[in-house]
Amino acid sequence: MDNKQQIEKANQLSLREAFADKQVLKREIIAGITGFFAISYIIIVNPMILKDAGISADLSVFATILSSFIGCWIMGFWANAPVILTPGMGVNAFFTYTVVVNMGLSWQEAVTISMVSSIVYVLIAFTKVSEILAKGIPDALKAGITAGIGLFLVEIGLEKAGLIQAGKTSILAIGDLTKPAALLALFGLVLTLFLFVRNVTGGFFIGIAVTSILGIVFNIKDQATPNVSITDIDKYSQILGKGDFSNVLTIPFVLAAFSMTMILVFESMGLLEGIIPSHNKFKKAFQASSVTAFLSGILGTSPTVAAAESASATESGGRTGITAIVAGTMFAVSMFFIPLLSFVPQAAIAPVIIITGAIMMNQLSAINMYDFTDWFPAFLIVVLIPFTTSISTGLAFGFVAYPLLKVAAKRCNELTGATWILGVLFMCDLVLSTIL
């Protein structure tokens, strides 16, 4: 049995069986560590974004780590799925810049909005509604979601590598390839590609480790981390369980809660559909994600979602909950070594993200590009996710366009009740997003 067959066989293993199989256990540990390093930047980036909402960056580091640790363990033990849960990029921007900055609500009210939205998410996840919605997503759109997230990861990876930057006369331009960080990223990309095509076990992790060591040798580091250590955890109670429920019935609160619910439910659904290798784990993974999203509000951070970077763990061979448990454990350990994360530069992480995104874009081959009513909605998802840096926006345009084109082509028989409902809900979300 070759390595790929062994990895696929692991899809069917229970958590206990996976722990008992030494070969599977080794691969899952490597996958978990790889996935952690691919998403570890969230420990620094999320607090920096929440700082603009008025939450202390030094304290939200603890909230980010704890919500990720708890989420990954719930995902691992409950769903047995190789999915890493962390405060979501995009969701945290909505939390900060839409709800707090633009709408003028306090961060305590934003936390409450997060909790209320997550309760709706939990109700959907633990009922048949989640199955109806999942089955109602056409195959073309599912493939488009995976490919769109993949292209988004490629964009993120290229930006982290310094290989692209905002252009002066165009949206994007080539980065400054004379900078040491960009050259280090190119080295890491070549090395990681070589290891990947040679099917080297733990190739992604080896690429990150070697590139990081080279970065240390040449003193190539990122910006400083928040000035915090484990000894400051006694101050964490200042943001723990601080939700403000005084304005729950106001129109701004309700509108914001509806939009955040749409983001949480459908972004999570799209991410999980694109990441989980075995779809029989979707239901429990969706449930784990919903529960953790609720707990994150209590912990004092924006909602958690499945990290797109989880795909780097599955591409490293992760197939069971051990991957998530290992990643969660790494988050817990990182609390004692937050300043040391600066020694793993973005240039070392970027190659893994780029390659993972490229692999996810293979799903384009599953779309019938000769059927425009299938291809164009999927195309909208693929391009708008990275162009708007919003997974929910890409999903909205794709799901609205799909039923419209089927009606225009007089092929309404291909539409299900769920497809109609999703189209209407996403249309409402687009309208509300414009209002907000």
C-alpha positions in Angstrom: 0.0 0.0 0.0 1.5 3.3 -1.1 1.5 6.5 0.9 -1.6 8.0 -0.7 -3.6 4.9 -0.1 -2.5 4.9 3.5 -3.6 8.5 3.9 -7.0 7.8 2.4 -7.4 4.7 4.6 -6.9 7.0 7.6 -10.1 8.8 6.6 -12.1 5.8 8.0 -10.1 5.4 11.2 -11.7 6.3 14.6 -9.7 8.6 16.9 -8.7 5.6 19.1 -7.6 3.6 16.0 -5.6 6.5 14.8 -3.8 6.9 18.1 -3.0 3.2 18.1 -1.4 3.2 14.6 2.1 4.5 15.0 2.5 5.4 11.3 -0.8 7.3 11.2 0.0 9.0 14.5 3.4 10.2 13.2 1.8 11.6 10.1 -1.0 13.3 12.0 1.4 14.9 14.4 3.5 16.3 11.5 0.3 17.5 9.8 -0.9 19.2 13.1 2.4 21.0 13.6 2.4 22.1 9.9 -1.1 23.4 10.1 -0.3 25.3 13.3 2.6 27.1 11.8 0.6 27.9 8.7 -2.0 29.7 10.8 0.2 30.8 13.7 0.2 34.4 12.4 -3.4 34.7 13.7 -1.9 34.9 17.3 -0.4 38.3 16.3 -2.7 39.6 13.6 -6.1 39.0 15.3 -5.2 41.1 18.4 -3.9 43.9 16.1 -7.2 44.0 14.3 -9.3 43.8 17.5 -7.2 46.6 19.0 -9.0 49.0 16.6 -12.3 47.9 18.2 -11.0 48.9 21.6 -9.9 45.5 22.9 -6.4 45.4 24.4 -4.1 43.7 22.0 -2.0 42.3 24.9 -5.1 40.7 26.4 -6.8 39.5 23.2 -3.7 37.4 22.6 -4.9 35.2 25.4 -8.4 35.1 24.0 -7.1 34.2 20.5 -4.9 31.4 21.8 -7.5 30.0 24.2 -10.4 30.0 21.7 -8.1 28.3 19.1 -6.9 25.7 21.7 -10.5 24.9 22.9 -11.8 24.9 19.3 -9.2 22.6 18.0 -9.7 20.1 20.8 -13.5 20.1 20.3 -13.0 19.6 16.6 -10.5 16.8 17.2 -12.4 14.9 19.9 -16.0 15.5 18.8 -15.7 15.5 15.0 -12.4 13.6 14.5 -11.7 16.0 11.7 -8.3 17.6 10.7 -9.7 21.1 10.9 -8.1 24.0 12.8 -10.4 26.5 14.4 -9.2 30.0 15.0 -10.7 33.6 15.1 -11.5 34.1 11.4 -9.8 36.7 9.2 -12.6 38.6 7.6 -15.0 37.9 10.5 -12.7 39.9 12.8 -12.7 42.7 10.2 -16.5 42.7 10.2 -16.5 42.7 14.0 -14.1 45.6 14.2 -14.5 47.9 11.2 -18.2 47.3 10.4 -19.8 46.8 13.8 -17.6 48.9 16.0 -16.0 51.6 13.8 -18.7 52.2 11.2 -21.8 51.4 13.2 -20.5 53.0 16.4 -21.3 50.1 18.7 -19.0 49.2 21.6 -16.7 46.1 21.5 -18.8 44.7 24.3 -21.9 45.0 22.1 -19.9 43.4 19.2 -19.1 40.5 21.4 -22.8 40.1 22.2 -23.6 40.2 18.5 -21.1 37.5 18.0 -22.7 35.3 20.7 -26.2 35.8 19.4 -25.2 35.0 15.9 -23.4 31.9 17.1 -26.5 30.7 19.0 -28.4 30.7 15.6 -25.4 29.0 14.1 -25.5 26.3 16.8 -29.3 25.8 16.2 -28.7 25.3 12.5 -25.7 23.0 13.1 -27.5 20.7 15.5 -30.6 20.3 13.4 -31.4 18.9 9.9 -31.2 22.5 8.6 -27.5 22.1 8.2 -27.9 18.9 6.1 -30.6 20.5 3.9 -28.4 23.5 3.3 -25.3 21.4 2.6 -27.2 19.2 0.1 -28.7 22.2 -1.5 -25.3 23.5 -2.6 -24.8 22.5 -6.3 -21.6 20.6 -7.1 -20.4 23.4 -9.4 -20.7 25.9 -6.5 -19.0 23.5 -4.1 -16.0 23.2 -6.5 -16.0 27.0 -6.9 -15.9 27.5 -3.2 -12.9 25.2 -2.8 -11.1 26.8 -5.8 -12.0 30.3 -4.6 -10.6 29.7 -1.2 -7.5 28.2 -2.8 -7.0 31.4 -4.9 -7.5 33.5 -1.8 -4.7 31.5 -0.1 -2.4 32.0 -3.0 -3.0 35.7 -2.8 -2.3 35.7 0.9 0.8 33.6 0.5 2.2 35.8 -2.3 1.6 38.8 -0.1 3.2 37.3 2.9 6.2 36.3 0.8 6.5 39.9 -0.5 6.2 38.7 -4.0 3.2 40.9 -4.7 2.2 44.3 -3.3 -0.4 47.0 -3.9 0.3 48.6 -7.3 0.5 52.3 -8.0 -1.1 52.1 -11.4 -2.7 48.7 -11.0 -4.5 46.7 -8.2 -1.4 44.5 -7.7 2.2 44.7 -8.7 5.3 42.6 -8.4 7.0 42.9 -5.0 10.6 44.1 -4.4 12.5 40.9 -5.1 15.7 42.5 -3.8 14.4 42.4 -0.2 15.9 39.7 2.0 12.4 38.5 3.0 11.3 38.0 -0.6 14.4 36.1 -1.5 14.0 33.9 1.6 10.4 33.2 0.6 11.5 32.2 -2.9 14.1 29.9 -1.5 11.4 28.4 0.8 9.0 28.0 -2.2 11.6 26.2 -4.3 12.6 23.9 -1.4 9.0 23.1 -0.4 8.0 22.5 -4.0 10.9 20.1 -4.4 9.9 18.2 -1.2 6.2 18.1 -2.2 6.7 16.7 -5.7 9.1 14.1 -4.3 6.3 13.1 -1.8 8.6 13.6 1.2 6.8 12.9 4.4 6.4 16.1 6.4 7.7 18.1 3.5 5.7 21.2 4.4 7.0 21.2 8.0 10.6 20.6 6.8 10.2 23.6 4.4 9.0 25.8 7.2 11.7 24.7 9.6 14.7 25.0 7.1 13.5 28.4 5.9 13.0 29.6 9.5 16.5 28.6 10.4 17.9 30.3 7.4 15.9 33.4 8.4 17.5 33.3 11.9 21.0 33.0 10.4 20.4 36.1 8.2 18.4 37.9 10.9 15.2 38.1 8.7 12.3 38.7 11.1 8.8 40.1 11.0 7.4 42.9 13.1 7.6 42.6 16.9 4.9 40.7 18.7 2.6 42.2 21.3 4.4 43.0 24.5 2.9 40.3 26.6 3.9 37.2 28.6 2.1 34.4 30.5 2.6 36.4 33.7 0.0 38.9 32.4 -2.8 36.4 32.3 -4.1 37.6 35.6 -5.4 40.7 33.7 -7.3 38.6 31.2 -10.5 38.9 33.3 -10.8 42.5 32.0 -12.2 41.2 28.6 -13.5 37.8 29.8 -17.4 37.5 29.6 -17.9 41.2 29.0 -20.8 41.1 26.5 -23.3 44.0 26.6 -26.9 42.9 26.1 -28.5 46.3 26.7 -29.3 47.0 23.0 -30.2 43.6 21.8 -33.6 44.7 20.3 -32.3 47.7 18.5 -32.3 47.8 14.6 -28.5 48.2 14.3 -27.9 45.2 16.6 -30.4 43.0 14.7 -29.0 44.0 11.2 -25.4 43.3 12.4 -26.4 40.0 14.0 -28.1 38.9 10.8 -25.1 39.7 8.6 -22.7 38.0 11.1 -24.9 34.9 11.2 -24.7 34.7 7.4 -21.0 35.0 7.5 -20.5 32.4 10.2 -22.9 29.8 8.8 -22.1 30.0 5.1 -18.4 30.8 5.3 -17.9 27.9 7.7 -20.0 25.6 5.5 -17.9 26.6 2.4 -14.6 26.3 4.3 -15.5 22.9 5.7 -16.8 21.6 2.3 -13.4 22.6 0.8 -11.1 21.3 3.5 -12.5 18.1 5.0 -11.2 15.1 3.0 -14.0 12.9 4.2 -17.5 14.4 3.9 -19.0 12.0 6.4 -17.3 14.2 9.0 -19.0 17.4 7.9 -21.9 17.3 10.2 -19.9 17.0 13.5 -17.2 19.4 12.2 -20.0 22.0 11.5 -21.3 21.4 15.0 -17.8 21.8 16.6 -17.3 25.0 14.7 -20.6 26.5 15.9 -20.0 25.7 19.5 -16.5 27.2 19.4 -17.8 30.3 17.7 -20.2 30.8 20.6 -17.4 30.2 23.2 -15.1 32.7 21.5 -17.5 35.6 22.4 -17.4 34.6 26.1 -13.6 34.4 25.8 -13.4 38.0 24.5 -12.6 37.7 20.8 -14.3 37.7 17.4 -15.9 34.4 16.3 -13.8 31.4 15.3 -14.2 29.7 12.0 -12.4 26.9 10.2 -9.0 28.2 9.1 -8.4 27.9 5.4 -4.8 27.1 6.3 -6.1 23.8 7.6 -5.8 22.7 4.0 -2.0 22.7 4.5 -2.5 20.1 7.3 -4.6 17.9 5.1 -2.1 18.1 2.3 0.5 17.0 4.8 -1.5 13.9 5.4 -3.8 14.9 8.2 -7.0 12.9 8.1 -8.2 12.5 11.7 -8.9 14.6 14.8 -5.3 14.0 16.0 -4.2 16.8 13.5 -6.6 19.3 15.2 -5.6 18.1 18.7 -1.9 18.6 18.0 -2.5 22.0 16.5 -4.6 23.0 19.5 -1.9 21.8 21.8 0.6 23.9 19.9 -1.6 26.9 20.5 -1.6 26.2 24.2 2.1 25.8 24.3 2.6 29.0 22.3 1.2 31.0 25.2 4.5 30.4 27.0 6.6 31.4 23.9 4.7 34.2 22.2 7.8 36.3 21.5 9.6 33.3 19.9 6.9 33.1 17.2 8.7 36.1 15.6 11.5 33.7 14.7 9.2 31.9 12.3 8.9 34.6 9.6 6.0 35.0 7.2 8.5 34.1 4.4 8.7 30.6 5.9 5.0 30.1 6.1 4.1 31.7 2.7 5.3 28.8 0.5 3.1 26.3 2.3 0.1 28.6 1.9 0.8 29.2 -1.8 1.2 25.5 -2.7 -1.9 24.5 -0.6 -3.9 27.2 -2.5 -2.7 25.9 -5.8 -3.7 22.3 -4.9 -7.2 23.5 -3.8 -7.7 25.1 -7.2 -7.5 21.7 -8.8 -11.3 21.7 -8.2 -11.8 23.9 -11.2 -11.5 20.7 -13.3 -14.7 19.4 -11.6 -16.8 22.3 -13.1 -18.4 22.0 -16.5 -17.1 25.1 -18.1 -19.1 24.5 -21.2 -22.3 25.0 -19.2 -22.3 28.8 -18.6 -25.2 28.5 -16.0 -22.8 26.3 -13.9 -19.5 28.0 -14.7 -20.4 31.7 -14.3 -21.7 31.5 -10.7 -18.7 29.4 -9.8 -16.4 31.9 -11.6 -17.9 34.7 -9.5 -17.1 32.9 -6.3 -13.5 32.1 -7.5 -12.6 35.6 -8.4 -14.6 37.6 -5.9 -13.3 35.8 -2.8 -9.7 37.0 -3.4 -10.6 40.3 -5.0 -12.8 41.4 -2.1 -10.8 39.4 0.5 -14.2 38.2 1.7 -15.3 34.6 1.5 -18.9 35.5 2.3 -19.1 38.2 -0.5 -17.8 35.6 -3.1 -20.4 33.1 -1.9 -23.2 35.7 -2.0 -22.6 36.7 -5.6 -22.3 33.0 -6.7 -25.4 31.8 -4.9 -27.5 34.7 -6.2 -26.3 34.3 -9.7 -26.9 30.5 -9.9 -30.7 30.5 -9.7 -31.0 33.7 -11.8 -29.1 32.0 -14.7 -31.0 28.7 -14.4 -34.3 30.7 -14.6 -33.0 32.7 -17.6 -32.0 29.4 -19.3 -35.5 27.9 -18.5 -33.9 25.2 -16.4 -35.7 25.7 -13.2 -36.0 21.9 -12.8 -32.4 22.0 -11.7 -33.1 24.2 -8.7 -34.0 22.9 -5.3 -35.9 24.6 -2.5 -32.6 25.0 -0.6 -31.0 26.7 -3.7 -33.8 29.3 -3.8 -33.6 29.9 -0.1 -29.8 30.3 -0.2 -30.2 32.8 -3.1 -32.7 34.9 -1.2 -30.7 34.8 2.0 -27.5 35.9 0.3 -29.3 38.6 -1.6 -30.6 39.9 1.7 -27.0 39.7 3.1 -25.7 41.8 0.1 -28.3 44.4 0.7 -27.7 44.6 4.4 -24.0 44.7 3.9 -24.5 47.8 1.7 -26.7 49.4 4.3 -24.2 48.6 7.1 
